[in-house]
Structures are given as structure tokens and as C-alpha cells.
């Protein structure tokens, strides 16, 4: 506001000063000329009147009468009066004895008058010893100049009058300047105040407070400007709200996506990323927006795809493998982004982590290979012994009985394998219908231990069951949980040497029931622990087959436990034993 007011105020001041500088001297000169012309005119009028009064005396040459009338007229008009004849000889004067005065024919005003003109001049008076202003009028008889009537006033009086005029003009100018400055201050303030208000509101809108509005009620141009600015602010607020809403919706959509999204401009700078891609590509740059994509993404395979897509302005779909702690596979799909006129703006890249699909494909391939292998081995044996029997061995009762037992053993193995495969398939496809109810875990543990007492006794193993009192019930399928207990206890017995120790420990922490199957068996090397629950995965395949395992038991255990909302884990030290732990959630509805 101060700047606007100052500009307006000093603009008015400069205009006034310029006007005074230009008009002041002109006005002064004009007034001075007007004043002197008026005095000269008055003297001329006095001269005209006087010449008629003295006309007869000049013709007769009556010097005393001329002197008397001259003195009398001078007193009446308060001016010096001088009368000369046609030769310039002074006949009368109000200030001096004419006889003592020198001839005046050389005086410029007298000279002009003697030639028949009105003479005017300002010069020094030898008689009065000061500058005088003179006006001389010729006295004409017929066509001849017979004398001159001259009037004079002190030039100092003229100067005093002019000075007075200048004083009045200066005073009037100063009063005018003061009044004009007051008016300019008022006008400047009236203009600066609403402009400052507009500036203040504009600053607040710029700072983000778009709800601000200008409050000016005038109907002039400023009022119209305020109306337009308010309309613009209102439209801006609407647009910003709309853009903000769209941005939030887009952000919500991008954040909820599983895929990673990155938009790159034509100058290779990142203009948009969604949160999943930061984790997906392990982007640790705090502010990737605005930076070149090759500074943010540290994988040359991905950068090569993005670089080719931007350079050739084409859409690309490829897979990329990244090797870090583990193999990660990405499907990268780029799309060209164009403006409404078909101009190239950049590309949008979508990243999908397909590592799980790759893993599933690998597991499927391994599963097919394992099933084929597991089925082929007993089938080959069965076929071989059947052919042997058909070739005549059937007639040898001892051999036939031995071969048939081998065929039966392999057939039992095939049956167990097929049953496990069917169970696993049903569980994974949710095809197993399980009737959930309140299950007593200690009771299932006791039943399972009782079933395996003969096996334990045959291997001279020690089987201990440690059950905490008041174990809460769980919600689940009793038959399926019995299958879990049976598989885990059977494994513990199989892989524990004769004379070893096996423990089944049941406890709870109010929220979960914990079942631990501990053994002092051969243990599991650390590198195998992460895959022990995979289908057909065996630490020692030859030994597992000798012990009659199908390689599917632990996988079935994992799926059943997870269907009950629990989890299964293993801890093991090679040659020292293993601990398989099952954690099931407590059924609080049964707790009184």
C-alpha cells in the first residue's frame, strides 16, 4: 500500500511542480505586462485629457498659466506632469522650475511624441535622481505638433506593484499546491487501500487459502476488478477441489494396486510412482519425483526396457530377472503416453512381481517330475515281478510268495501315495468338507500316542507325553487334527534311532494351544528347513523311501493346520533332533 500511495502522491506532486515551473513564469510575465500596460494606459488617458486642457495655453504660449495648471493636474492624479513646446523646451513641471530644466527633445518618449506618436519609456530622471516610467502624448493643432504632455510615475512603484503581484501569485500557488496535495493524498489513499486489500487477498490465495474473497462494494473499475477476481478465485477453488479429489482417488487406486506403476516424461524424468513400486524395486531414494529414472532404478535390465520404450516411442512387454538374496521375476509392460494432439509426453510402466507364479510353475514342474518318479519306481518293480511270475516263477511256491509280497508292498506304497495325493489335492482346492467343532487337544494327543505304542516299543524308544492341566479347547476338525498328530508322531518315530527319546508336549498361553513333537533323531540340516513342508521334498530321499514315506505328509500337515487358522514350524539341529511345533487358536466360545 505504501508503494502505491507514494507513487500516486509523488506523481501528483511532480505534475504540480511541472505546471508551476512552466505556468508560473508565464503567468508572472503576463500579469506584469498587464499591470504595466494598464498604468501606461492610465497615463495615456491622463495625457489625452490634459492636452485638451492645455491646448489653448500652448497655442498662446502662456507659460505661467501652463505651469499652474500643470502643478494642479499633477496633484489631482498624483503623478509627475511635464509640458514641453514643439522644440522640447520645458514649459511646466510638477517637480521642478521649468526655467532650470534642460531641453527634453532628446528624451525618447518626447522624441516619439514630437513625431506625432505616443511615446513610452523607462529611464533615469536627472531631476528626481531615480528611474521613472514615462508616457508622452503629442498636442496637435490642425496637423502640426505644438507641444507634448508627459506623465511619469516612479518605476520603483511599478516594481513594487509587480512584486506584490508575484507575492500574491506565489501565495496562491502554495495554497493551491497544499490543497492539491491533500486532495492527491486522499485520492491516492482511496485507490491504494482497495488495491492493497486485493494484494493481501491475492497473497493468501497464492499461499493456499483459496476461500478468501475481496470485499469491495464500489461500482467503479476497482469494484468490477474485485468481482472478476472473486469469480476467478471461486472457479480456481472449484478446479483445485476437483483436481484434489481426482488426485486422491488416483492416489488411492495406485496405492491399492498390487502392481507397481511409474510414469516417466519424455525427458526421462519420473513424474509419478505408487507406493508398491518403491518396495518392489527396493527404491531407497526419498524423493524420486523429478529425478531421471536411471538414477533411481539400479537394474540395467529394467532401464534398458524403459530406455528403448522412450527412445523408439513404442510399447514393450518383457520379463526381467533380478538376482539378489533370492531370484525375483518382474513382468514389465510399458505404454506410450500421448497428448490430445498426438504429441509424445512419455511412458507409463507397470511392474508385476511374477516370482510367485514362477515359483509355482517350478513347483508344478517339480511336482510332475516327483509324482512321475514316485509312481514309476513301484510300477516298474510290480511290472518286473509280475513278468517274472508269468515267465514261470509262479510255479515256484517260495519264489512266488516272495515276489507277491514285494508286489503287495509296492502296491501298498502306490495306494498310500495316491491317497496322500488325493487328500492334498482336496485340501488345497478346499474340496475337503470339515465339520468344525470343539476339540479336546490333550485327548487327541493321548489317542495318537496310544496308536503308536507298539511301534515305539519295537524300536525300544522312550515316548513321553507332557500335558499341562486345563488346556482350553480349539475349534476344528477332530479327524483332521488326528491326521496332523499322526503324521508328526510317525515321522518322529521313523527318524529317531532305536533307543531314542520322543516327547509330545501340550501347553497354552490363553490365546493359543501349543503342541510340540520333540525327538532325538537324525535332525535336519539348516539349508533344508525352509523347504521341509514342500510336496515331495525329502532331506534324504533314499532313506525316506526305505522308511515308507511318500514325501507328502508334512505338506498335508501344513495345509490342515493353516485351515484351522494356526501355523506349523520346525527347529532342528543335525544329528541332535528336531522339534515340530503346531500352534492353534483357542476357541473362546467354549471357555466359561
PEZIHU-V963610 format. One record per helix or strand of 3 or more residues. SS is the DSSP state (A for helix, B for strand). FROM is the first residue (numbers start at 1). TO is the last residue. If there is no record, write none. Layout:
((SS/FROM/TO) (SS/FROM/TO))
This chain:
((A/2/60) (A/63/77) (B/80/85) (B/90/93) (A/98/100) (A/108/114) (B/119/125) (B/130/141) (B/144/154) (A/155/206) (A/221/256) (B/260/265) (B/269/273) (A/275/280) (A/293/296) (A/300/312) (B/316/323) (B/327/338) (B/344/353) (A/355/390) (A/393/395) (A/397/428) (B/437/439) (A/441/451) (A/453/458) (B/462/467) (B/474/476) (A/478/494) (B/501/508) (B/512/519) (A/526/531) (A/541/546) (A/553/563) (B/567/573) (B/577/586) (A/588/590))
